């Protein structure tokens, strides 16, 4: 009798665990080095996806799918399409995808507005094939405080921003305005491109607010 009692307790725990797991909302953060956490000493703890996971708390699971140097453009030097992180998004089967790509595409050697819009749309359409039918959030890029490595503010402002806004509108997808959230905060960008821990915290708070407003 005692054995049956403990078997019942164990089985109940397993079922409860399965129920909790099924209700968990999984979020994949797609992006480049800014998402990955470059320039942050402990990126696995203080990159914006991990801070986002902490802010959202129980019931959410956030996966960092950022890849340093990645581009949206298929003709870029490192297309996100070819990375392991892109494959990880599909393996994770997320309920929500936060897309933050484009900063590396501003390089003059890369930038092509027509190709960017075409490739961005293709990635949205590809993510929509995931069986979980994930909600997709489109991020405006963080500010560029110093032109470096080919990344430049003029292309970001005149080309990248209107292209992303056009794509979001065409697909009726919510925009997460990281640009405004980190505007006039150069002290959060030690190298002019990548946010530090404080900048990552602002990113996470801005993304969390957008997600909670839509869920």
GIRA-V483235 format. One record per residue. N is the residue number from 1. RES is the residue in one small letter. OMEGA is omega in radians with two decimals (none if undefined). Layout:
n=N res=RES omega=OMEGA
n=N res=RES omega=OMEGA
//
This chain:
n=1 res=x omega=3.13
n=2 res=x omega=-3.14
n=3 res=x omega=3.12
n=4 res=x omega=3.14
n=5 res=x omega=-3.11
n=6 res=x omega=3.06
n=7 res=x omega=3.12
n=8 res=x omega=-3.14
n=9 res=x omega=-3.13
n=10 res=x omega=-3.14
n=11 res=x omega=3.12
n=12 res=x omega=3.12
n=13 res=x omega=3.13
n=14 res=x omega=-3.14
n=15 res=x omega=3.12
n=16 res=x omega=3.13
n=17 res=x omega=3.13
n=18 res=x omega=3.14
n=19 res=x omega=3.14
n=20 res=x omega=-3.11
n=21 res=x omega=-3.11
n=22 res=x omega=-3.10
n=23 res=x omega=-3.11
n=24 res=x omega=3.12
n=25 res=x omega=-3.08
n=26 res=x omega=-3.08
n=27 res=x omega=3.07
n=28 res=x omega=3.12
n=29 res=x omega=-3.11
n=30 res=x omega=3.13
n=31 res=x omega=-3.13
n=32 res=x omega=-3.09
n=33 res=x omega=3.12
n=34 res=x omega=3.05
n=35 res=x omega=-3.12
n=36 res=x omega=3.10
n=37 res=x omega=3.12
n=38 res=x omega=-3.11
n=39 res=x omega=3.08
n=40 res=x omega=-3.02
n=41 res=x omega=-3.13
n=42 res=x omega=-3.05
n=43 res=x omega=-3.13
n=44 res=x omega=3.13
n=45 res=x omega=-3.00
n=46 res=x omega=2.97
n=47 res=x omega=-3.02
n=48 res=x omega=3.12
n=49 res=x omega=-3.14
n=50 res=x omega=3.06
n=51 res=x omega=3.08
n=52 res=x omega=3.11
n=53 res=x omega=-3.14
n=54 res=x omega=-3.14
n=55 res=x omega=-3.09
n=56 res=x omega=3.03
n=57 res=x omega=-3.05
n=58 res=x omega=-3.13
n=59 res=x omega=3.11
n=60 res=x omega=3.05
n=61 res=x omega=-3.05
n=62 res=x omega=3.10
n=63 res=x omega=3.08
n=64 res=x omega=3.12
n=65 res=x omega=3.11
n=66 res=x omega=3.13
n=67 res=x omega=-3.12
n=68 res=x omega=3.08
n=69 res=x omega=-3.07
n=70 res=x omega=3.07
n=71 res=x omega=2.96
n=72 res=x omega=-3.11
n=73 res=x omega=3.10
n=74 res=x omega=3.12
n=75 res=x omega=3.12
n=76 res=x omega=-3.11
n=77 res=x omega=3.05
n=78 res=x omega=3.13
n=79 res=x omega=3.11
n=80 res=x omega=-3.12
n=81 res=x omega=-3.03
n=82 res=x omega=-3.03
n=83 res=x omega=3.04
n=84 res=x omega=-3.12
n=85 res=x omega=3.08
n=86 res=x omega=3.09
n=87 res=x omega=-3.13
n=88 res=x omega=3.12
n=89 res=x omega=-3.11
n=90 res=x omega=3.12
n=91 res=x omega=-3.10
n=92 res=x omega=-3.12
n=93 res=x omega=-3.05
n=94 res=x omega=3.00
n=95 res=x omega=3.13
n=96 res=x omega=3.03
n=97 res=x omega=3.08
n=98 res=x omega=-3.07
n=99 res=x omega=3.10
n=100 res=x omega=3.11
n=101 res=x omega=3.06
n=102 res=x omega=-3.09
n=103 res=x omega=3.14
n=104 res=x omega=3.13
n=105 res=x omega=-3.13
n=106 res=x omega=3.12
n=107 res=x omega=-3.08
n=108 res=x omega=3.11
n=109 res=x omega=-3.09
n=110 res=x omega=-2.83
n=111 res=x omega=3.04
n=112 res=x omega=-3.01
n=113 res=x omega=-3.13
n=114 res=x omega=3.12
n=115 res=x omega=3.14
n=116 res=x omega=3.14
n=117 res=x omega=3.14
n=118 res=x omega=-3.10
n=119 res=x omega=3.10
n=120 res=x omega=3.12
n=121 res=x omega=3.14
n=122 res=x omega=3.14
n=123 res=x omega=3.06
n=124 res=x omega=-3.13
n=125 res=x omega=3.13
n=126 res=x omega=3.11
n=127 res=x omega=-3.14
n=128 res=x omega=3.11
n=129 res=x omega=3.13
n=130 res=x omega=-3.03
n=131 res=x omega=-3.13
n=132 res=x omega=-3.12
n=133 res=x omega=-3.02
n=134 res=x omega=2.96
n=135 res=x omega=-3.09
n=136 res=x omega=3.08
n=137 res=x omega=-3.11
n=138 res=x omega=-3.14
n=139 res=x omega=2.86
n=140 res=x omega=-3.05
n=141 res=x omega=3.03
n=142 res=x omega=-3.12
n=143 res=x omega=2.98
n=144 res=x omega=-3.09
n=145 res=x omega=3.10
n=146 res=x omega=3.09
n=147 res=x omega=-3.03
n=148 res=x omega=3.10
n=149 res=x omega=-3.11
n=150 res=x omega=3.08
n=151 res=x omega=-3.08
n=152 res=x omega=-3.06
n=153 res=x omega=-3.08
n=154 res=x omega=3.10
n=155 res=x omega=3.11
n=156 res=x omega=-3.07
n=157 res=x omega=-3.01
n=158 res=x omega=-3.07
n=159 res=x omega=-3.02
n=160 res=x omega=-3.09
n=161 res=x omega=3.13
n=162 res=x omega=3.13
n=163 res=x omega=-3.13
n=164 res=x omega=3.12
n=165 res=x omega=3.11
n=166 res=x omega=-3.13
n=167 res=x omega=3.14
n=168 res=x omega=3.14
n=169 res=x omega=-3.12
n=170 res=x omega=-3.12
n=171 res=x omega=-3.12
n=172 res=x omega=-3.12
n=173 res=x omega=-3.14
n=174 res=x omega=3.11
n=175 res=x omega=3.02
n=176 res=x omega=-3.00
n=177 res=x omega=3.11
n=178 res=x omega=3.14
n=179 res=x omega=3.13
n=180 res=x omega=-3.10
n=181 res=x omega=-3.08
n=182 res=x omega=3.08
n=183 res=x omega=-3.12
n=184 res=x omega=3.09
n=185 res=x omega=-3.10
n=186 res=x omega=3.14
n=187 res=x omega=3.11
n=188 res=x omega=-3.08
n=189 res=x omega=-3.04
n=190 res=x omega=3.11
n=191 res=x omega=3.13
n=192 res=x omega=-3.09
n=193 res=x omega=-3.02
n=194 res=x omega=3.11
n=195 res=x omega=3.05
n=196 res=x omega=-3.11
n=197 res=x omega=3.14
n=198 res=x omega=3.09
n=199 res=x omega=3.11
n=200 res=x omega=3.12
n=201 res=x omega=3.09
n=202 res=x omega=3.09
n=203 res=x omega=-3.10
n=204 res=x omega=3.14
n=205 res=x omega=-3.14
n=206 res=x omega=3.11
n=207 res=x omega=3.14
n=208 res=x omega=3.13
n=209 res=x omega=-3.14
n=210 res=x omega=-3.13
n=211 res=x omega=-3.10
n=212 res=x omega=3.10
n=213 res=x omega=-3.08
n=214 res=x omega=-3.09
n=215 res=x omega=none
//
